[in-house]
Amino acid sequence: MIKNITAILGVLAAVASLSLADSAPEASAQDTKKMVQNNFVETAQKGIKLSGYVDAGYSYNFTGAANGTSDVTGRMGTDTAAKGDFNLYAVKLALEKALTSENKAQAGFRTDVMIGEDANYLINRGNNGTTSTTGTTSNDNQNSNALFLEQAYVSIRAPVGNGWDFKVGKFVSILGYEVIERPANMNVTYGLLWQQMPLFYTGVLSSYKFDDYLDAKLGVVNGSQTDNNTSTSGAGDGCAVLAALNVTAPGGNANWSNNFQYSSNNDNNTWQSSTDSSTSTATGNNSSGSGYTFIYNSWGNWAPKFANDKLLFAFNALLGTESTNGTNGANNNGQPGTTWFGAGAYAKYQFNDWFSLASRGEYLGGNNPEKLYNTPYNNTTGGGRSGLSLWEYTITAGFNVIDNLLIRAEYRLDWGDGSVNNFNTANNNTTRAGTAAAGTSSGPAHYAGAEVVYSF
């Protein structure tokens, strides 16, 4: 009887174990990883570790309607709830048997699960909590009971050269400086560029480290944000190719990462709405033709040696384009392609063991706002859309007062064409297209919030 109970407890402990996600830009998560790298629960099965965090906080958006609806373009749904809102951002759990440093044939696995309000939007970030009738994010959309499977893959090492590693299954994106885990980023809220990056894939990703200065990745996946092998266009079998090249400076205090994604059809991570030209109303993502999506992301960081690891600079750049070559609307004309681009700069200074200050400034632009929200396009006249131009600045104070406990306070400002939805009910908020659309303004939109994170 006692042996059976012990065996059951061992199985339950194994199922519960985890570790922080190994998202591609590891350098952006280095501060949090330092805090938790020696804190984990080892299960009864040797080598399987449990780690994670609980992330909760309070946010206040000075932009928003009295009925609890808000829409600040480019923000994550959890970050745009109107007025004051207590948040359970996430309970992060990961189960991992990592590969060892030995260059021999071996295998392991990793599973990452998130529960909380962020999970509600990570499941379908394209929806971002908006309603079909108003196009706004409502406080009613916040749901801390949502469950998001972030990663689940088998890891394999082939003893070829310096060791050739593979991930097979579902894994996080190789693009972007910021990662899905809020505590691993410099700031509490997600940036404008993070909102436009792919989040996860299902497929195969290989990685190889040539030496201490150069490593590369190559993968084939279904496309971002999808578990099946079709694209949003419905024209046929779609897939995406991933590639990355990372350069690390001698001394390890700087690195530069270049990341690519090419999708053979319109990608779920991009938004290309169809429009019926006879009514000029958006009909959703139902293009019947084919197209492609190309995304290039470059990011890097530098910790000057003269600052003794107290100062960190970083940058993030993005270029994406999507082409649609099929039938759309009543007159069977395709929409023009969508191009988006942006850049961000980051800085962080660690004043002492318990206090730090970080800032972020970003710009996101494009040839039309199709990347962010539905804007009717008239196939006959070519009208109904204008350019995209958004800005944001964020400053964050961090406090590491107790071991494994991180407290952060943040202020954020967003502005730009069509940055704020003024909830014009007559316009129904469905035809926003920059400053030309009724019911929108250029802001500014103010945000203040705080976050408490316990890592284990």
C-alpha positions in Angstrom: 0.0 0.0 0.0 2.8 2.5 1.0 4.8 1.5 -2.1 1.7 2.3 -4.3 1.2 5.7 -2.7 4.9 6.5 -3.1 4.7 5.5 -6.8 1.6 7.7 -7.4 3.2 10.7 -5.7 6.3 10.2 -7.8 4.3 10.3 -11.0 2.3 13.4 -9.9 5.6 15.1 -9.1 7.0 14.3 -12.5 3.9 15.6 -14.3 4.1 18.9 -12.4 7.8 19.7 -13.1 9.0 22.6 -15.3 11.5 25.3 -16.2 11.4 28.8 -17.8 11.0 28.7 -21.5 14.2 28.7 -23.6 12.9 31.3 -26.0 15.3 32.2 -28.8 16.6 35.6 -27.4 18.0 34.1 -24.2 20.0 37.3 -23.5 16.8 39.2 -23.0 15.9 36.8 -20.2 19.3 36.7 -18.5 18.4 38.7 -15.4 15.5 36.5 -14.5 17.3 33.3 -15.4 20.1 34.3 -13.0 17.5 34.7 -10.3 15.9 31.3 -10.8 18.7 29.1 -12.3 19.4 27.4 -9.0 15.8 27.2 -7.8 14.0 24.1 -9.0 12.3 21.0 -7.7 13.9 17.7 -8.9 11.5 14.9 -9.3 11.8 11.3 -8.5 13.1 10.6 -12.0 16.6 11.9 -12.2 17.2 14.8 -14.5 13.6 16.0 -14.7 13.2 19.5 -13.1 10.3 21.7 -12.0 10.5 25.5 -12.2 8.3 28.4 -13.0 6.7 31.5 -11.6 3.5 33.2 -10.4 3.0 36.6 -12.0 0.2 39.0 -10.7 -0.2 42.7 -10.7 -2.4 45.8 -11.2 -2.8 48.0 -14.3 -4.5 51.3 -14.8 -5.3 52.6 -18.3 -6.2 56.3 -18.3 -7.8 55.7 -21.7 -11.1 53.8 -21.7 -14.8 54.0 -21.6 -17.0 53.9 -18.4 -18.5 50.6 -19.5 -15.1 48.9 -19.3 -14.1 48.9 -22.9 -10.7 50.1 -24.2 -8.7 49.9 -27.4 -5.1 51.1 -27.5 -3.7 49.9 -30.8 -0.7 47.6 -30.6 -1.1 46.6 -27.0 -1.7 43.1 -25.7 -5.3 42.5 -24.6 -4.2 42.1 -20.9 -2.5 45.5 -21.1 -5.4 47.5 -22.5 -8.2 46.7 -20.1 -10.0 50.0 -19.3 -9.4 51.9 -16.0 -8.1 49.9 -13.0 -7.8 46.2 -13.2 -6.1 43.5 -10.9 -4.4 40.9 -13.1 -3.3 37.3 -12.7 -1.0 37.5 -15.7 0.2 33.9 -15.6 1.1 30.9 -13.6 4.0 29.4 -15.6 4.8 25.7 -15.3 7.4 23.8 -17.4 8.5 20.2 -17.3 11.9 19.5 -18.7 14.6 16.9 -19.1 17.3 19.0 -20.7 20.1 17.6 -22.9 23.5 17.5 -21.1 26.6 19.2 -22.4 28.1 15.9 -23.6 28.4 15.5 -27.3 26.8 12.1 -27.6 23.5 10.7 -28.8 20.8 11.6 -26.3 17.2 12.8 -26.0 15.0 14.8 -23.7 11.8 16.8 -23.7 10.2 20.0 -22.6 6.6 21.1 -21.9 5.6 24.6 -20.9 2.1 25.5 -19.7 0.7 29.0 -18.8 -2.5 29.6 -16.9 -4.0 33.1 -16.5 -5.2 36.2 -18.3 -2.2 36.3 -20.7 -3.0 32.8 -21.8 -6.5 33.9 -22.9 -4.9 36.1 -25.5 -1.9 34.0 -26.3 -4.2 31.2 -27.5 -5.5 33.6 -30.2 -3.6 36.8 -30.2 -5.2 37.8 -33.5 -8.5 38.2 -31.7 -6.9 40.0 -28.8 -10.1 39.8 -26.9 -12.1 42.0 -29.2 -15.7 41.7 -29.9 -17.2 41.3 -33.4 -19.6 44.1 -33.0 -17.5 46.9 -31.5 -13.9 46.0 -32.3 -12.9 46.9 -28.7 -11.3 45.0 -25.9 -13.7 44.7 -22.9 -12.7 44.0 -19.3 -15.2 41.1 -19.6 -12.7 39.4 -21.8 -10.2 39.0 -19.0 -10.1 35.3 -18.0 -7.6 34.0 -15.5 -8.8 30.4 -16.0 -7.5 30.1 -19.6 -4.9 27.5 -20.3 -2.2 27.9 -23.0 0.2 25.2 -24.1 3.3 27.2 -24.9 5.7 24.4 -25.8 5.7 20.6 -26.0 8.6 19.1 -27.9 11.1 16.2 -27.9 14.8 17.3 -28.0 17.4 15.1 -29.7 21.2 15.4 -30.1 23.1 13.8 -32.9 26.8 13.5 -32.2 27.8 15.2 -35.5 30.6 17.7 -35.3 30.1 19.8 -32.2 26.7 18.3 -31.7 23.6 18.8 -33.9 20.4 19.4 -31.8 16.8 19.0 -32.9 13.4 20.0 -31.5 10.4 18.1 -32.8 6.9 19.3 -31.7 5.6 22.7 -30.6 8.1 25.4 -29.7 8.4 29.1 -29.2 9.4 31.5 -32.0 13.0 32.1 -33.0 12.1 35.8 -33.8 12.0 38.8 -31.4 14.0 40.3 -28.6 11.1 40.1 -26.1 9.7 36.7 -25.1 6.3 35.4 -24.0 7.3 35.3 -20.3 6.8 38.9 -18.9 9.3 38.5 -16.0 12.1 37.7 -18.5 11.6 41.0 -20.4 13.0 44.4 -19.4 9.4 45.8 -19.1 6.1 44.6 -17.7 4.0 45.3 -20.7 4.6 43.7 -24.1 6.1 46.0 -26.8 4.7 47.1 -30.2 7.1 44.9 -32.1 6.5 41.8 -29.9 2.8 42.1 -30.8 3.8 41.6 -34.5 6.2 38.7 -34.0 5.3 35.0 -34.4 4.8 33.4 -31.0 5.0 29.6 -31.6 5.3 26.9 -34.3 4.7 23.2 -34.7 7.3 21.4 -36.7 11.1 20.6 -36.6 13.9 23.0 -35.6 17.6 22.2 -35.8 20.4 24.1 -34.2 24.2 23.9 -34.5 27.0 25.8 -32.6 30.0 26.1 -34.8 32.2 27.7 -32.1 31.9 30.1 -29.2 31.1 32.9 -31.6 28.7 31.6 -34.2 25.6 29.4 -34.0 22.7 28.8 -36.4 19.1 27.4 -36.6 17.1 26.0 -39.5 13.6 24.6 -39.3 10.4 23.6 -41.2 7.1 24.3 -39.6 3.4 24.6 -40.3 3.5 28.3 -40.1 3.2 30.5 -36.9 0.2 30.3 -34.6 -1.2 27.1 -36.1 -1.1 23.4 -35.3 -2.2 22.3 -38.8 -0.6 22.4 -42.2 -2.9 24.8 -43.9 -2.6 28.5 -44.2 -5.3 31.2 -43.7 -5.9 31.5 -47.4 -7.3 28.0 -47.7 -5.7 27.5 -51.1 -3.6 24.4 -50.2 -0.9 22.9 -48.1 1.1 25.7 -46.4 4.4 25.6 -44.5 7.1 27.9 -43.3 10.9 27.8 -43.3 12.8 29.3 -40.4 16.5 30.4 -40.3 18.6 32.2 -37.8 22.3 33.2 -37.4 23.6 34.5 -34.1 27.0 36.1 -33.6 28.5 36.4 -30.1 31.4 38.8 -29.4 34.6 37.6 -27.8 34.1 37.9 -24.1 30.4 37.1 -24.4 29.2 40.6 -23.5 27.5 41.3 -26.8 25.6 39.4 -29.5 23.8 40.0 -32.7 20.9 37.7 -33.9 19.4 37.6 -37.4 16.2 35.7 -37.8 14.1 34.8 -40.9 10.7 33.3 -41.6 9.2 32.6 -45.0 5.7 31.1 -45.2 4.4 29.7 -48.5 1.0 31.0 -47.9 -0.6 33.8 -45.8 0.4 33.2 -42.2 -1.8 33.0 -39.2 0.4 35.5 -37.4 -0.5 38.1 -40.0 -3.9 39.6 -40.6 -5.2 40.1 -44.2 -8.9 40.7 -44.1 -11.1 40.2 -47.2 -13.5 42.9 -48.3 -16.6 42.8 -50.3 -16.2 45.8 -52.7 -20.0 46.1 -53.2 -20.6 46.8 -49.5 -17.1 48.0 -48.4 -17.5 45.9 -45.2 -14.8 43.7 -43.9 -15.8 40.0 -44.2 -12.9 38.5 -42.3 -9.9 36.4 -43.2 -11.4 34.4 -46.0 -9.1 34.9 -49.0 -9.5 32.1 -51.5 -6.1 32.6 -53.2 -2.5 32.1 -52.3 0.2 34.4 -51.2 3.3 34.4 -49.0 4.6 36.0 -45.8 8.2 37.0 -45.2 9.5 38.3 -41.9 13.0 39.5 -41.0 14.0 40.3 -37.4 17.4 41.5 -36.2 18.2 42.1 -32.5 21.2 42.5 -30.4 22.5 43.6 -27.0 25.7 44.9 -25.4 26.8 45.0 -21.8 29.8 47.4 -21.7 32.6 45.9 -19.6 33.4 49.3 -18.1 30.0 49.2 -16.4 30.8 45.9 -14.6 27.6 44.2 -15.8 25.4 46.9 -14.5 24.5 48.5 -17.8 22.7 46.8 -20.8 21.8 48.2 -24.2 19.7 46.4 -26.8 17.9 47.0 -30.1 15.2 45.2 -32.0 14.2 45.7 -35.7 11.5 44.1 -37.8 10.5 44.0 -41.5 7.5 42.0 -42.7 5.6 41.7 -45.9 2.6 39.7 -47.0 1.3 39.2 -50.5 -2.2 38.1 -51.5 -2.7 36.7 -55.1 -6.2 35.3 -55.1 -9.8 36.3 -55.3 -11.4 38.7 -52.9 -14.8 40.3 -52.6 -17.6 40.6 -55.2 -15.4 41.5 -58.1 -12.7 38.9 -57.6 -9.9 41.3 -57.3 -7.1 40.7 -54.9 -6.1 43.1 -52.2 -2.7 44.8 -52.3 0.0 43.4 -50.1 0.7 44.6 -46.6 4.2 45.7 -45.4 5.1 46.5 -41.8 8.4 47.6 -40.2 9.6 48.9 -36.9 12.5 49.4 -34.5 13.0 49.5 -30.8 15.7 50.5 -28.4 16.2 49.3 -24.8 18.4 50.3 -21.9 18.7 49.0 -18.3 20.9 50.0 -15.4 21.3 47.9 -12.2 22.1 50.5 -9.5 22.6 47.9 -6.8 21.6 44.3 -5.9 18.0 45.3 -5.3 17.1 48.2 -7.6 17.2 48.6 -11.4 15.7 51.0 -14.0 14.8 50.0 -17.6 13.4 51.9 -20.5 12.1 51.0 -24.0 11.2 53.2 -27.0 9.6 51.7 -30.2 8.2 52.7 -33.6 5.9 50.6 -35.8 5.0 51.6 -39.3 3.5 50.2 -42.5 1.8 50.9 -45.8 -1.6 50.3 -44.2 -3.1 49.3 -40.8 -4.2 45.9 -42.1 -1.6 44.2 -39.9 -3.3 45.4 -36.7 -7.1 45.5 -37.4 -9.8 45.2 -40.0 -10.0 48.1 -42.4 -12.4 47.8 -45.3 -10.6 48.0 -48.7 -12.7 48.8 -51.8 -11.5 46.6 -54.6 -12.9 49.0 -57.2 -11.6 52.3 -56.0 -8.7 51.1 -53.9 -9.8 53.3 -51.1 -10.5 52.9 -47.4 -7.0 52.6 -45.9 -4.2 54.8 -44.8 -0.7 54.3 -43.5 0.4 52.9 -40.1 2.5 54.9 -37.7 2.6 54.1 -33.9 5.0 55.0 -31.1 5.4 54.0 -27.5 7.8 54.7 -24.6 8.0 52.7 -21.4 10.0 53.1 -18.2 10.2 50.4 -15.5 11.6 50.3 -12.0 12.6 46.8 -10.7 13.0 45.8 -7.1 14.6 42.5 -6.0 14.1 42.8 -2.3 13.7 39.2 -1.3 15.2 36.1 -2.9 13.1 34.8 -5.9 10.7 37.8 -5.5 10.6 40.5 -8.2 8.5 43.7 -7.9 8.2 46.1 -10.8 6.4 49.4 -11.3 5.9 50.8 -14.8 4.7 53.8 -16.8 3.9 53.6 -20.5 2.8 56.2 -23.2 1.4 55.2 -26.6 0.6 57.6 -29.5 0.3 57.7 -33.3 -2.2 57.5 -36.1 -5.3 55.7 -34.9 -3.6 54.8 -31.7 -6.7 55.3 -29.5 -10.3 54.2 -30.3 -12.7 56.8 -29.0 -15.7 54.3 -29.1 -17.8 56.0 -31.8 -20.8 53.7 -31.7 -22.2 55.2 -34.9 -19.1 54.2 -36.7 -19.2 50.8 -34.9 -15.4 50.9 -34.7 -15.0 48.5 -37.6 -13.6 50.9 -40.2 -10.6 52.3 -38.4 -7.9 53.4 -40.7 -5.6 55.9 -39.0 -6.6 59.5 -38.4 -9.0 59.4 -41.4 -11.4 57.2 -39.6 -14.1 58.4 -37.2 -13.8 57.2 -33.7 -10.0 57.2 -33.5 -7.4 59.6 -32.3 -3.6 59.8 -32.2 -3.6 59.7 -28.4 -1.7 59.9 -26.2 -2.7 56.8 -24.1 -1.3 56.7 -20.6 -0.7 53.5 -18.6 0.6 52.8 -15.1 0.9 49.4 -13.4 2.8 47.2 -11.0 3.8 43.5 -11.0 4.8 41.0 -8.4 6.6 37.8 -9.5 7.6 34.8 -7.4 9.9 32.4 -9.3 10.7 28.8 -8.3 
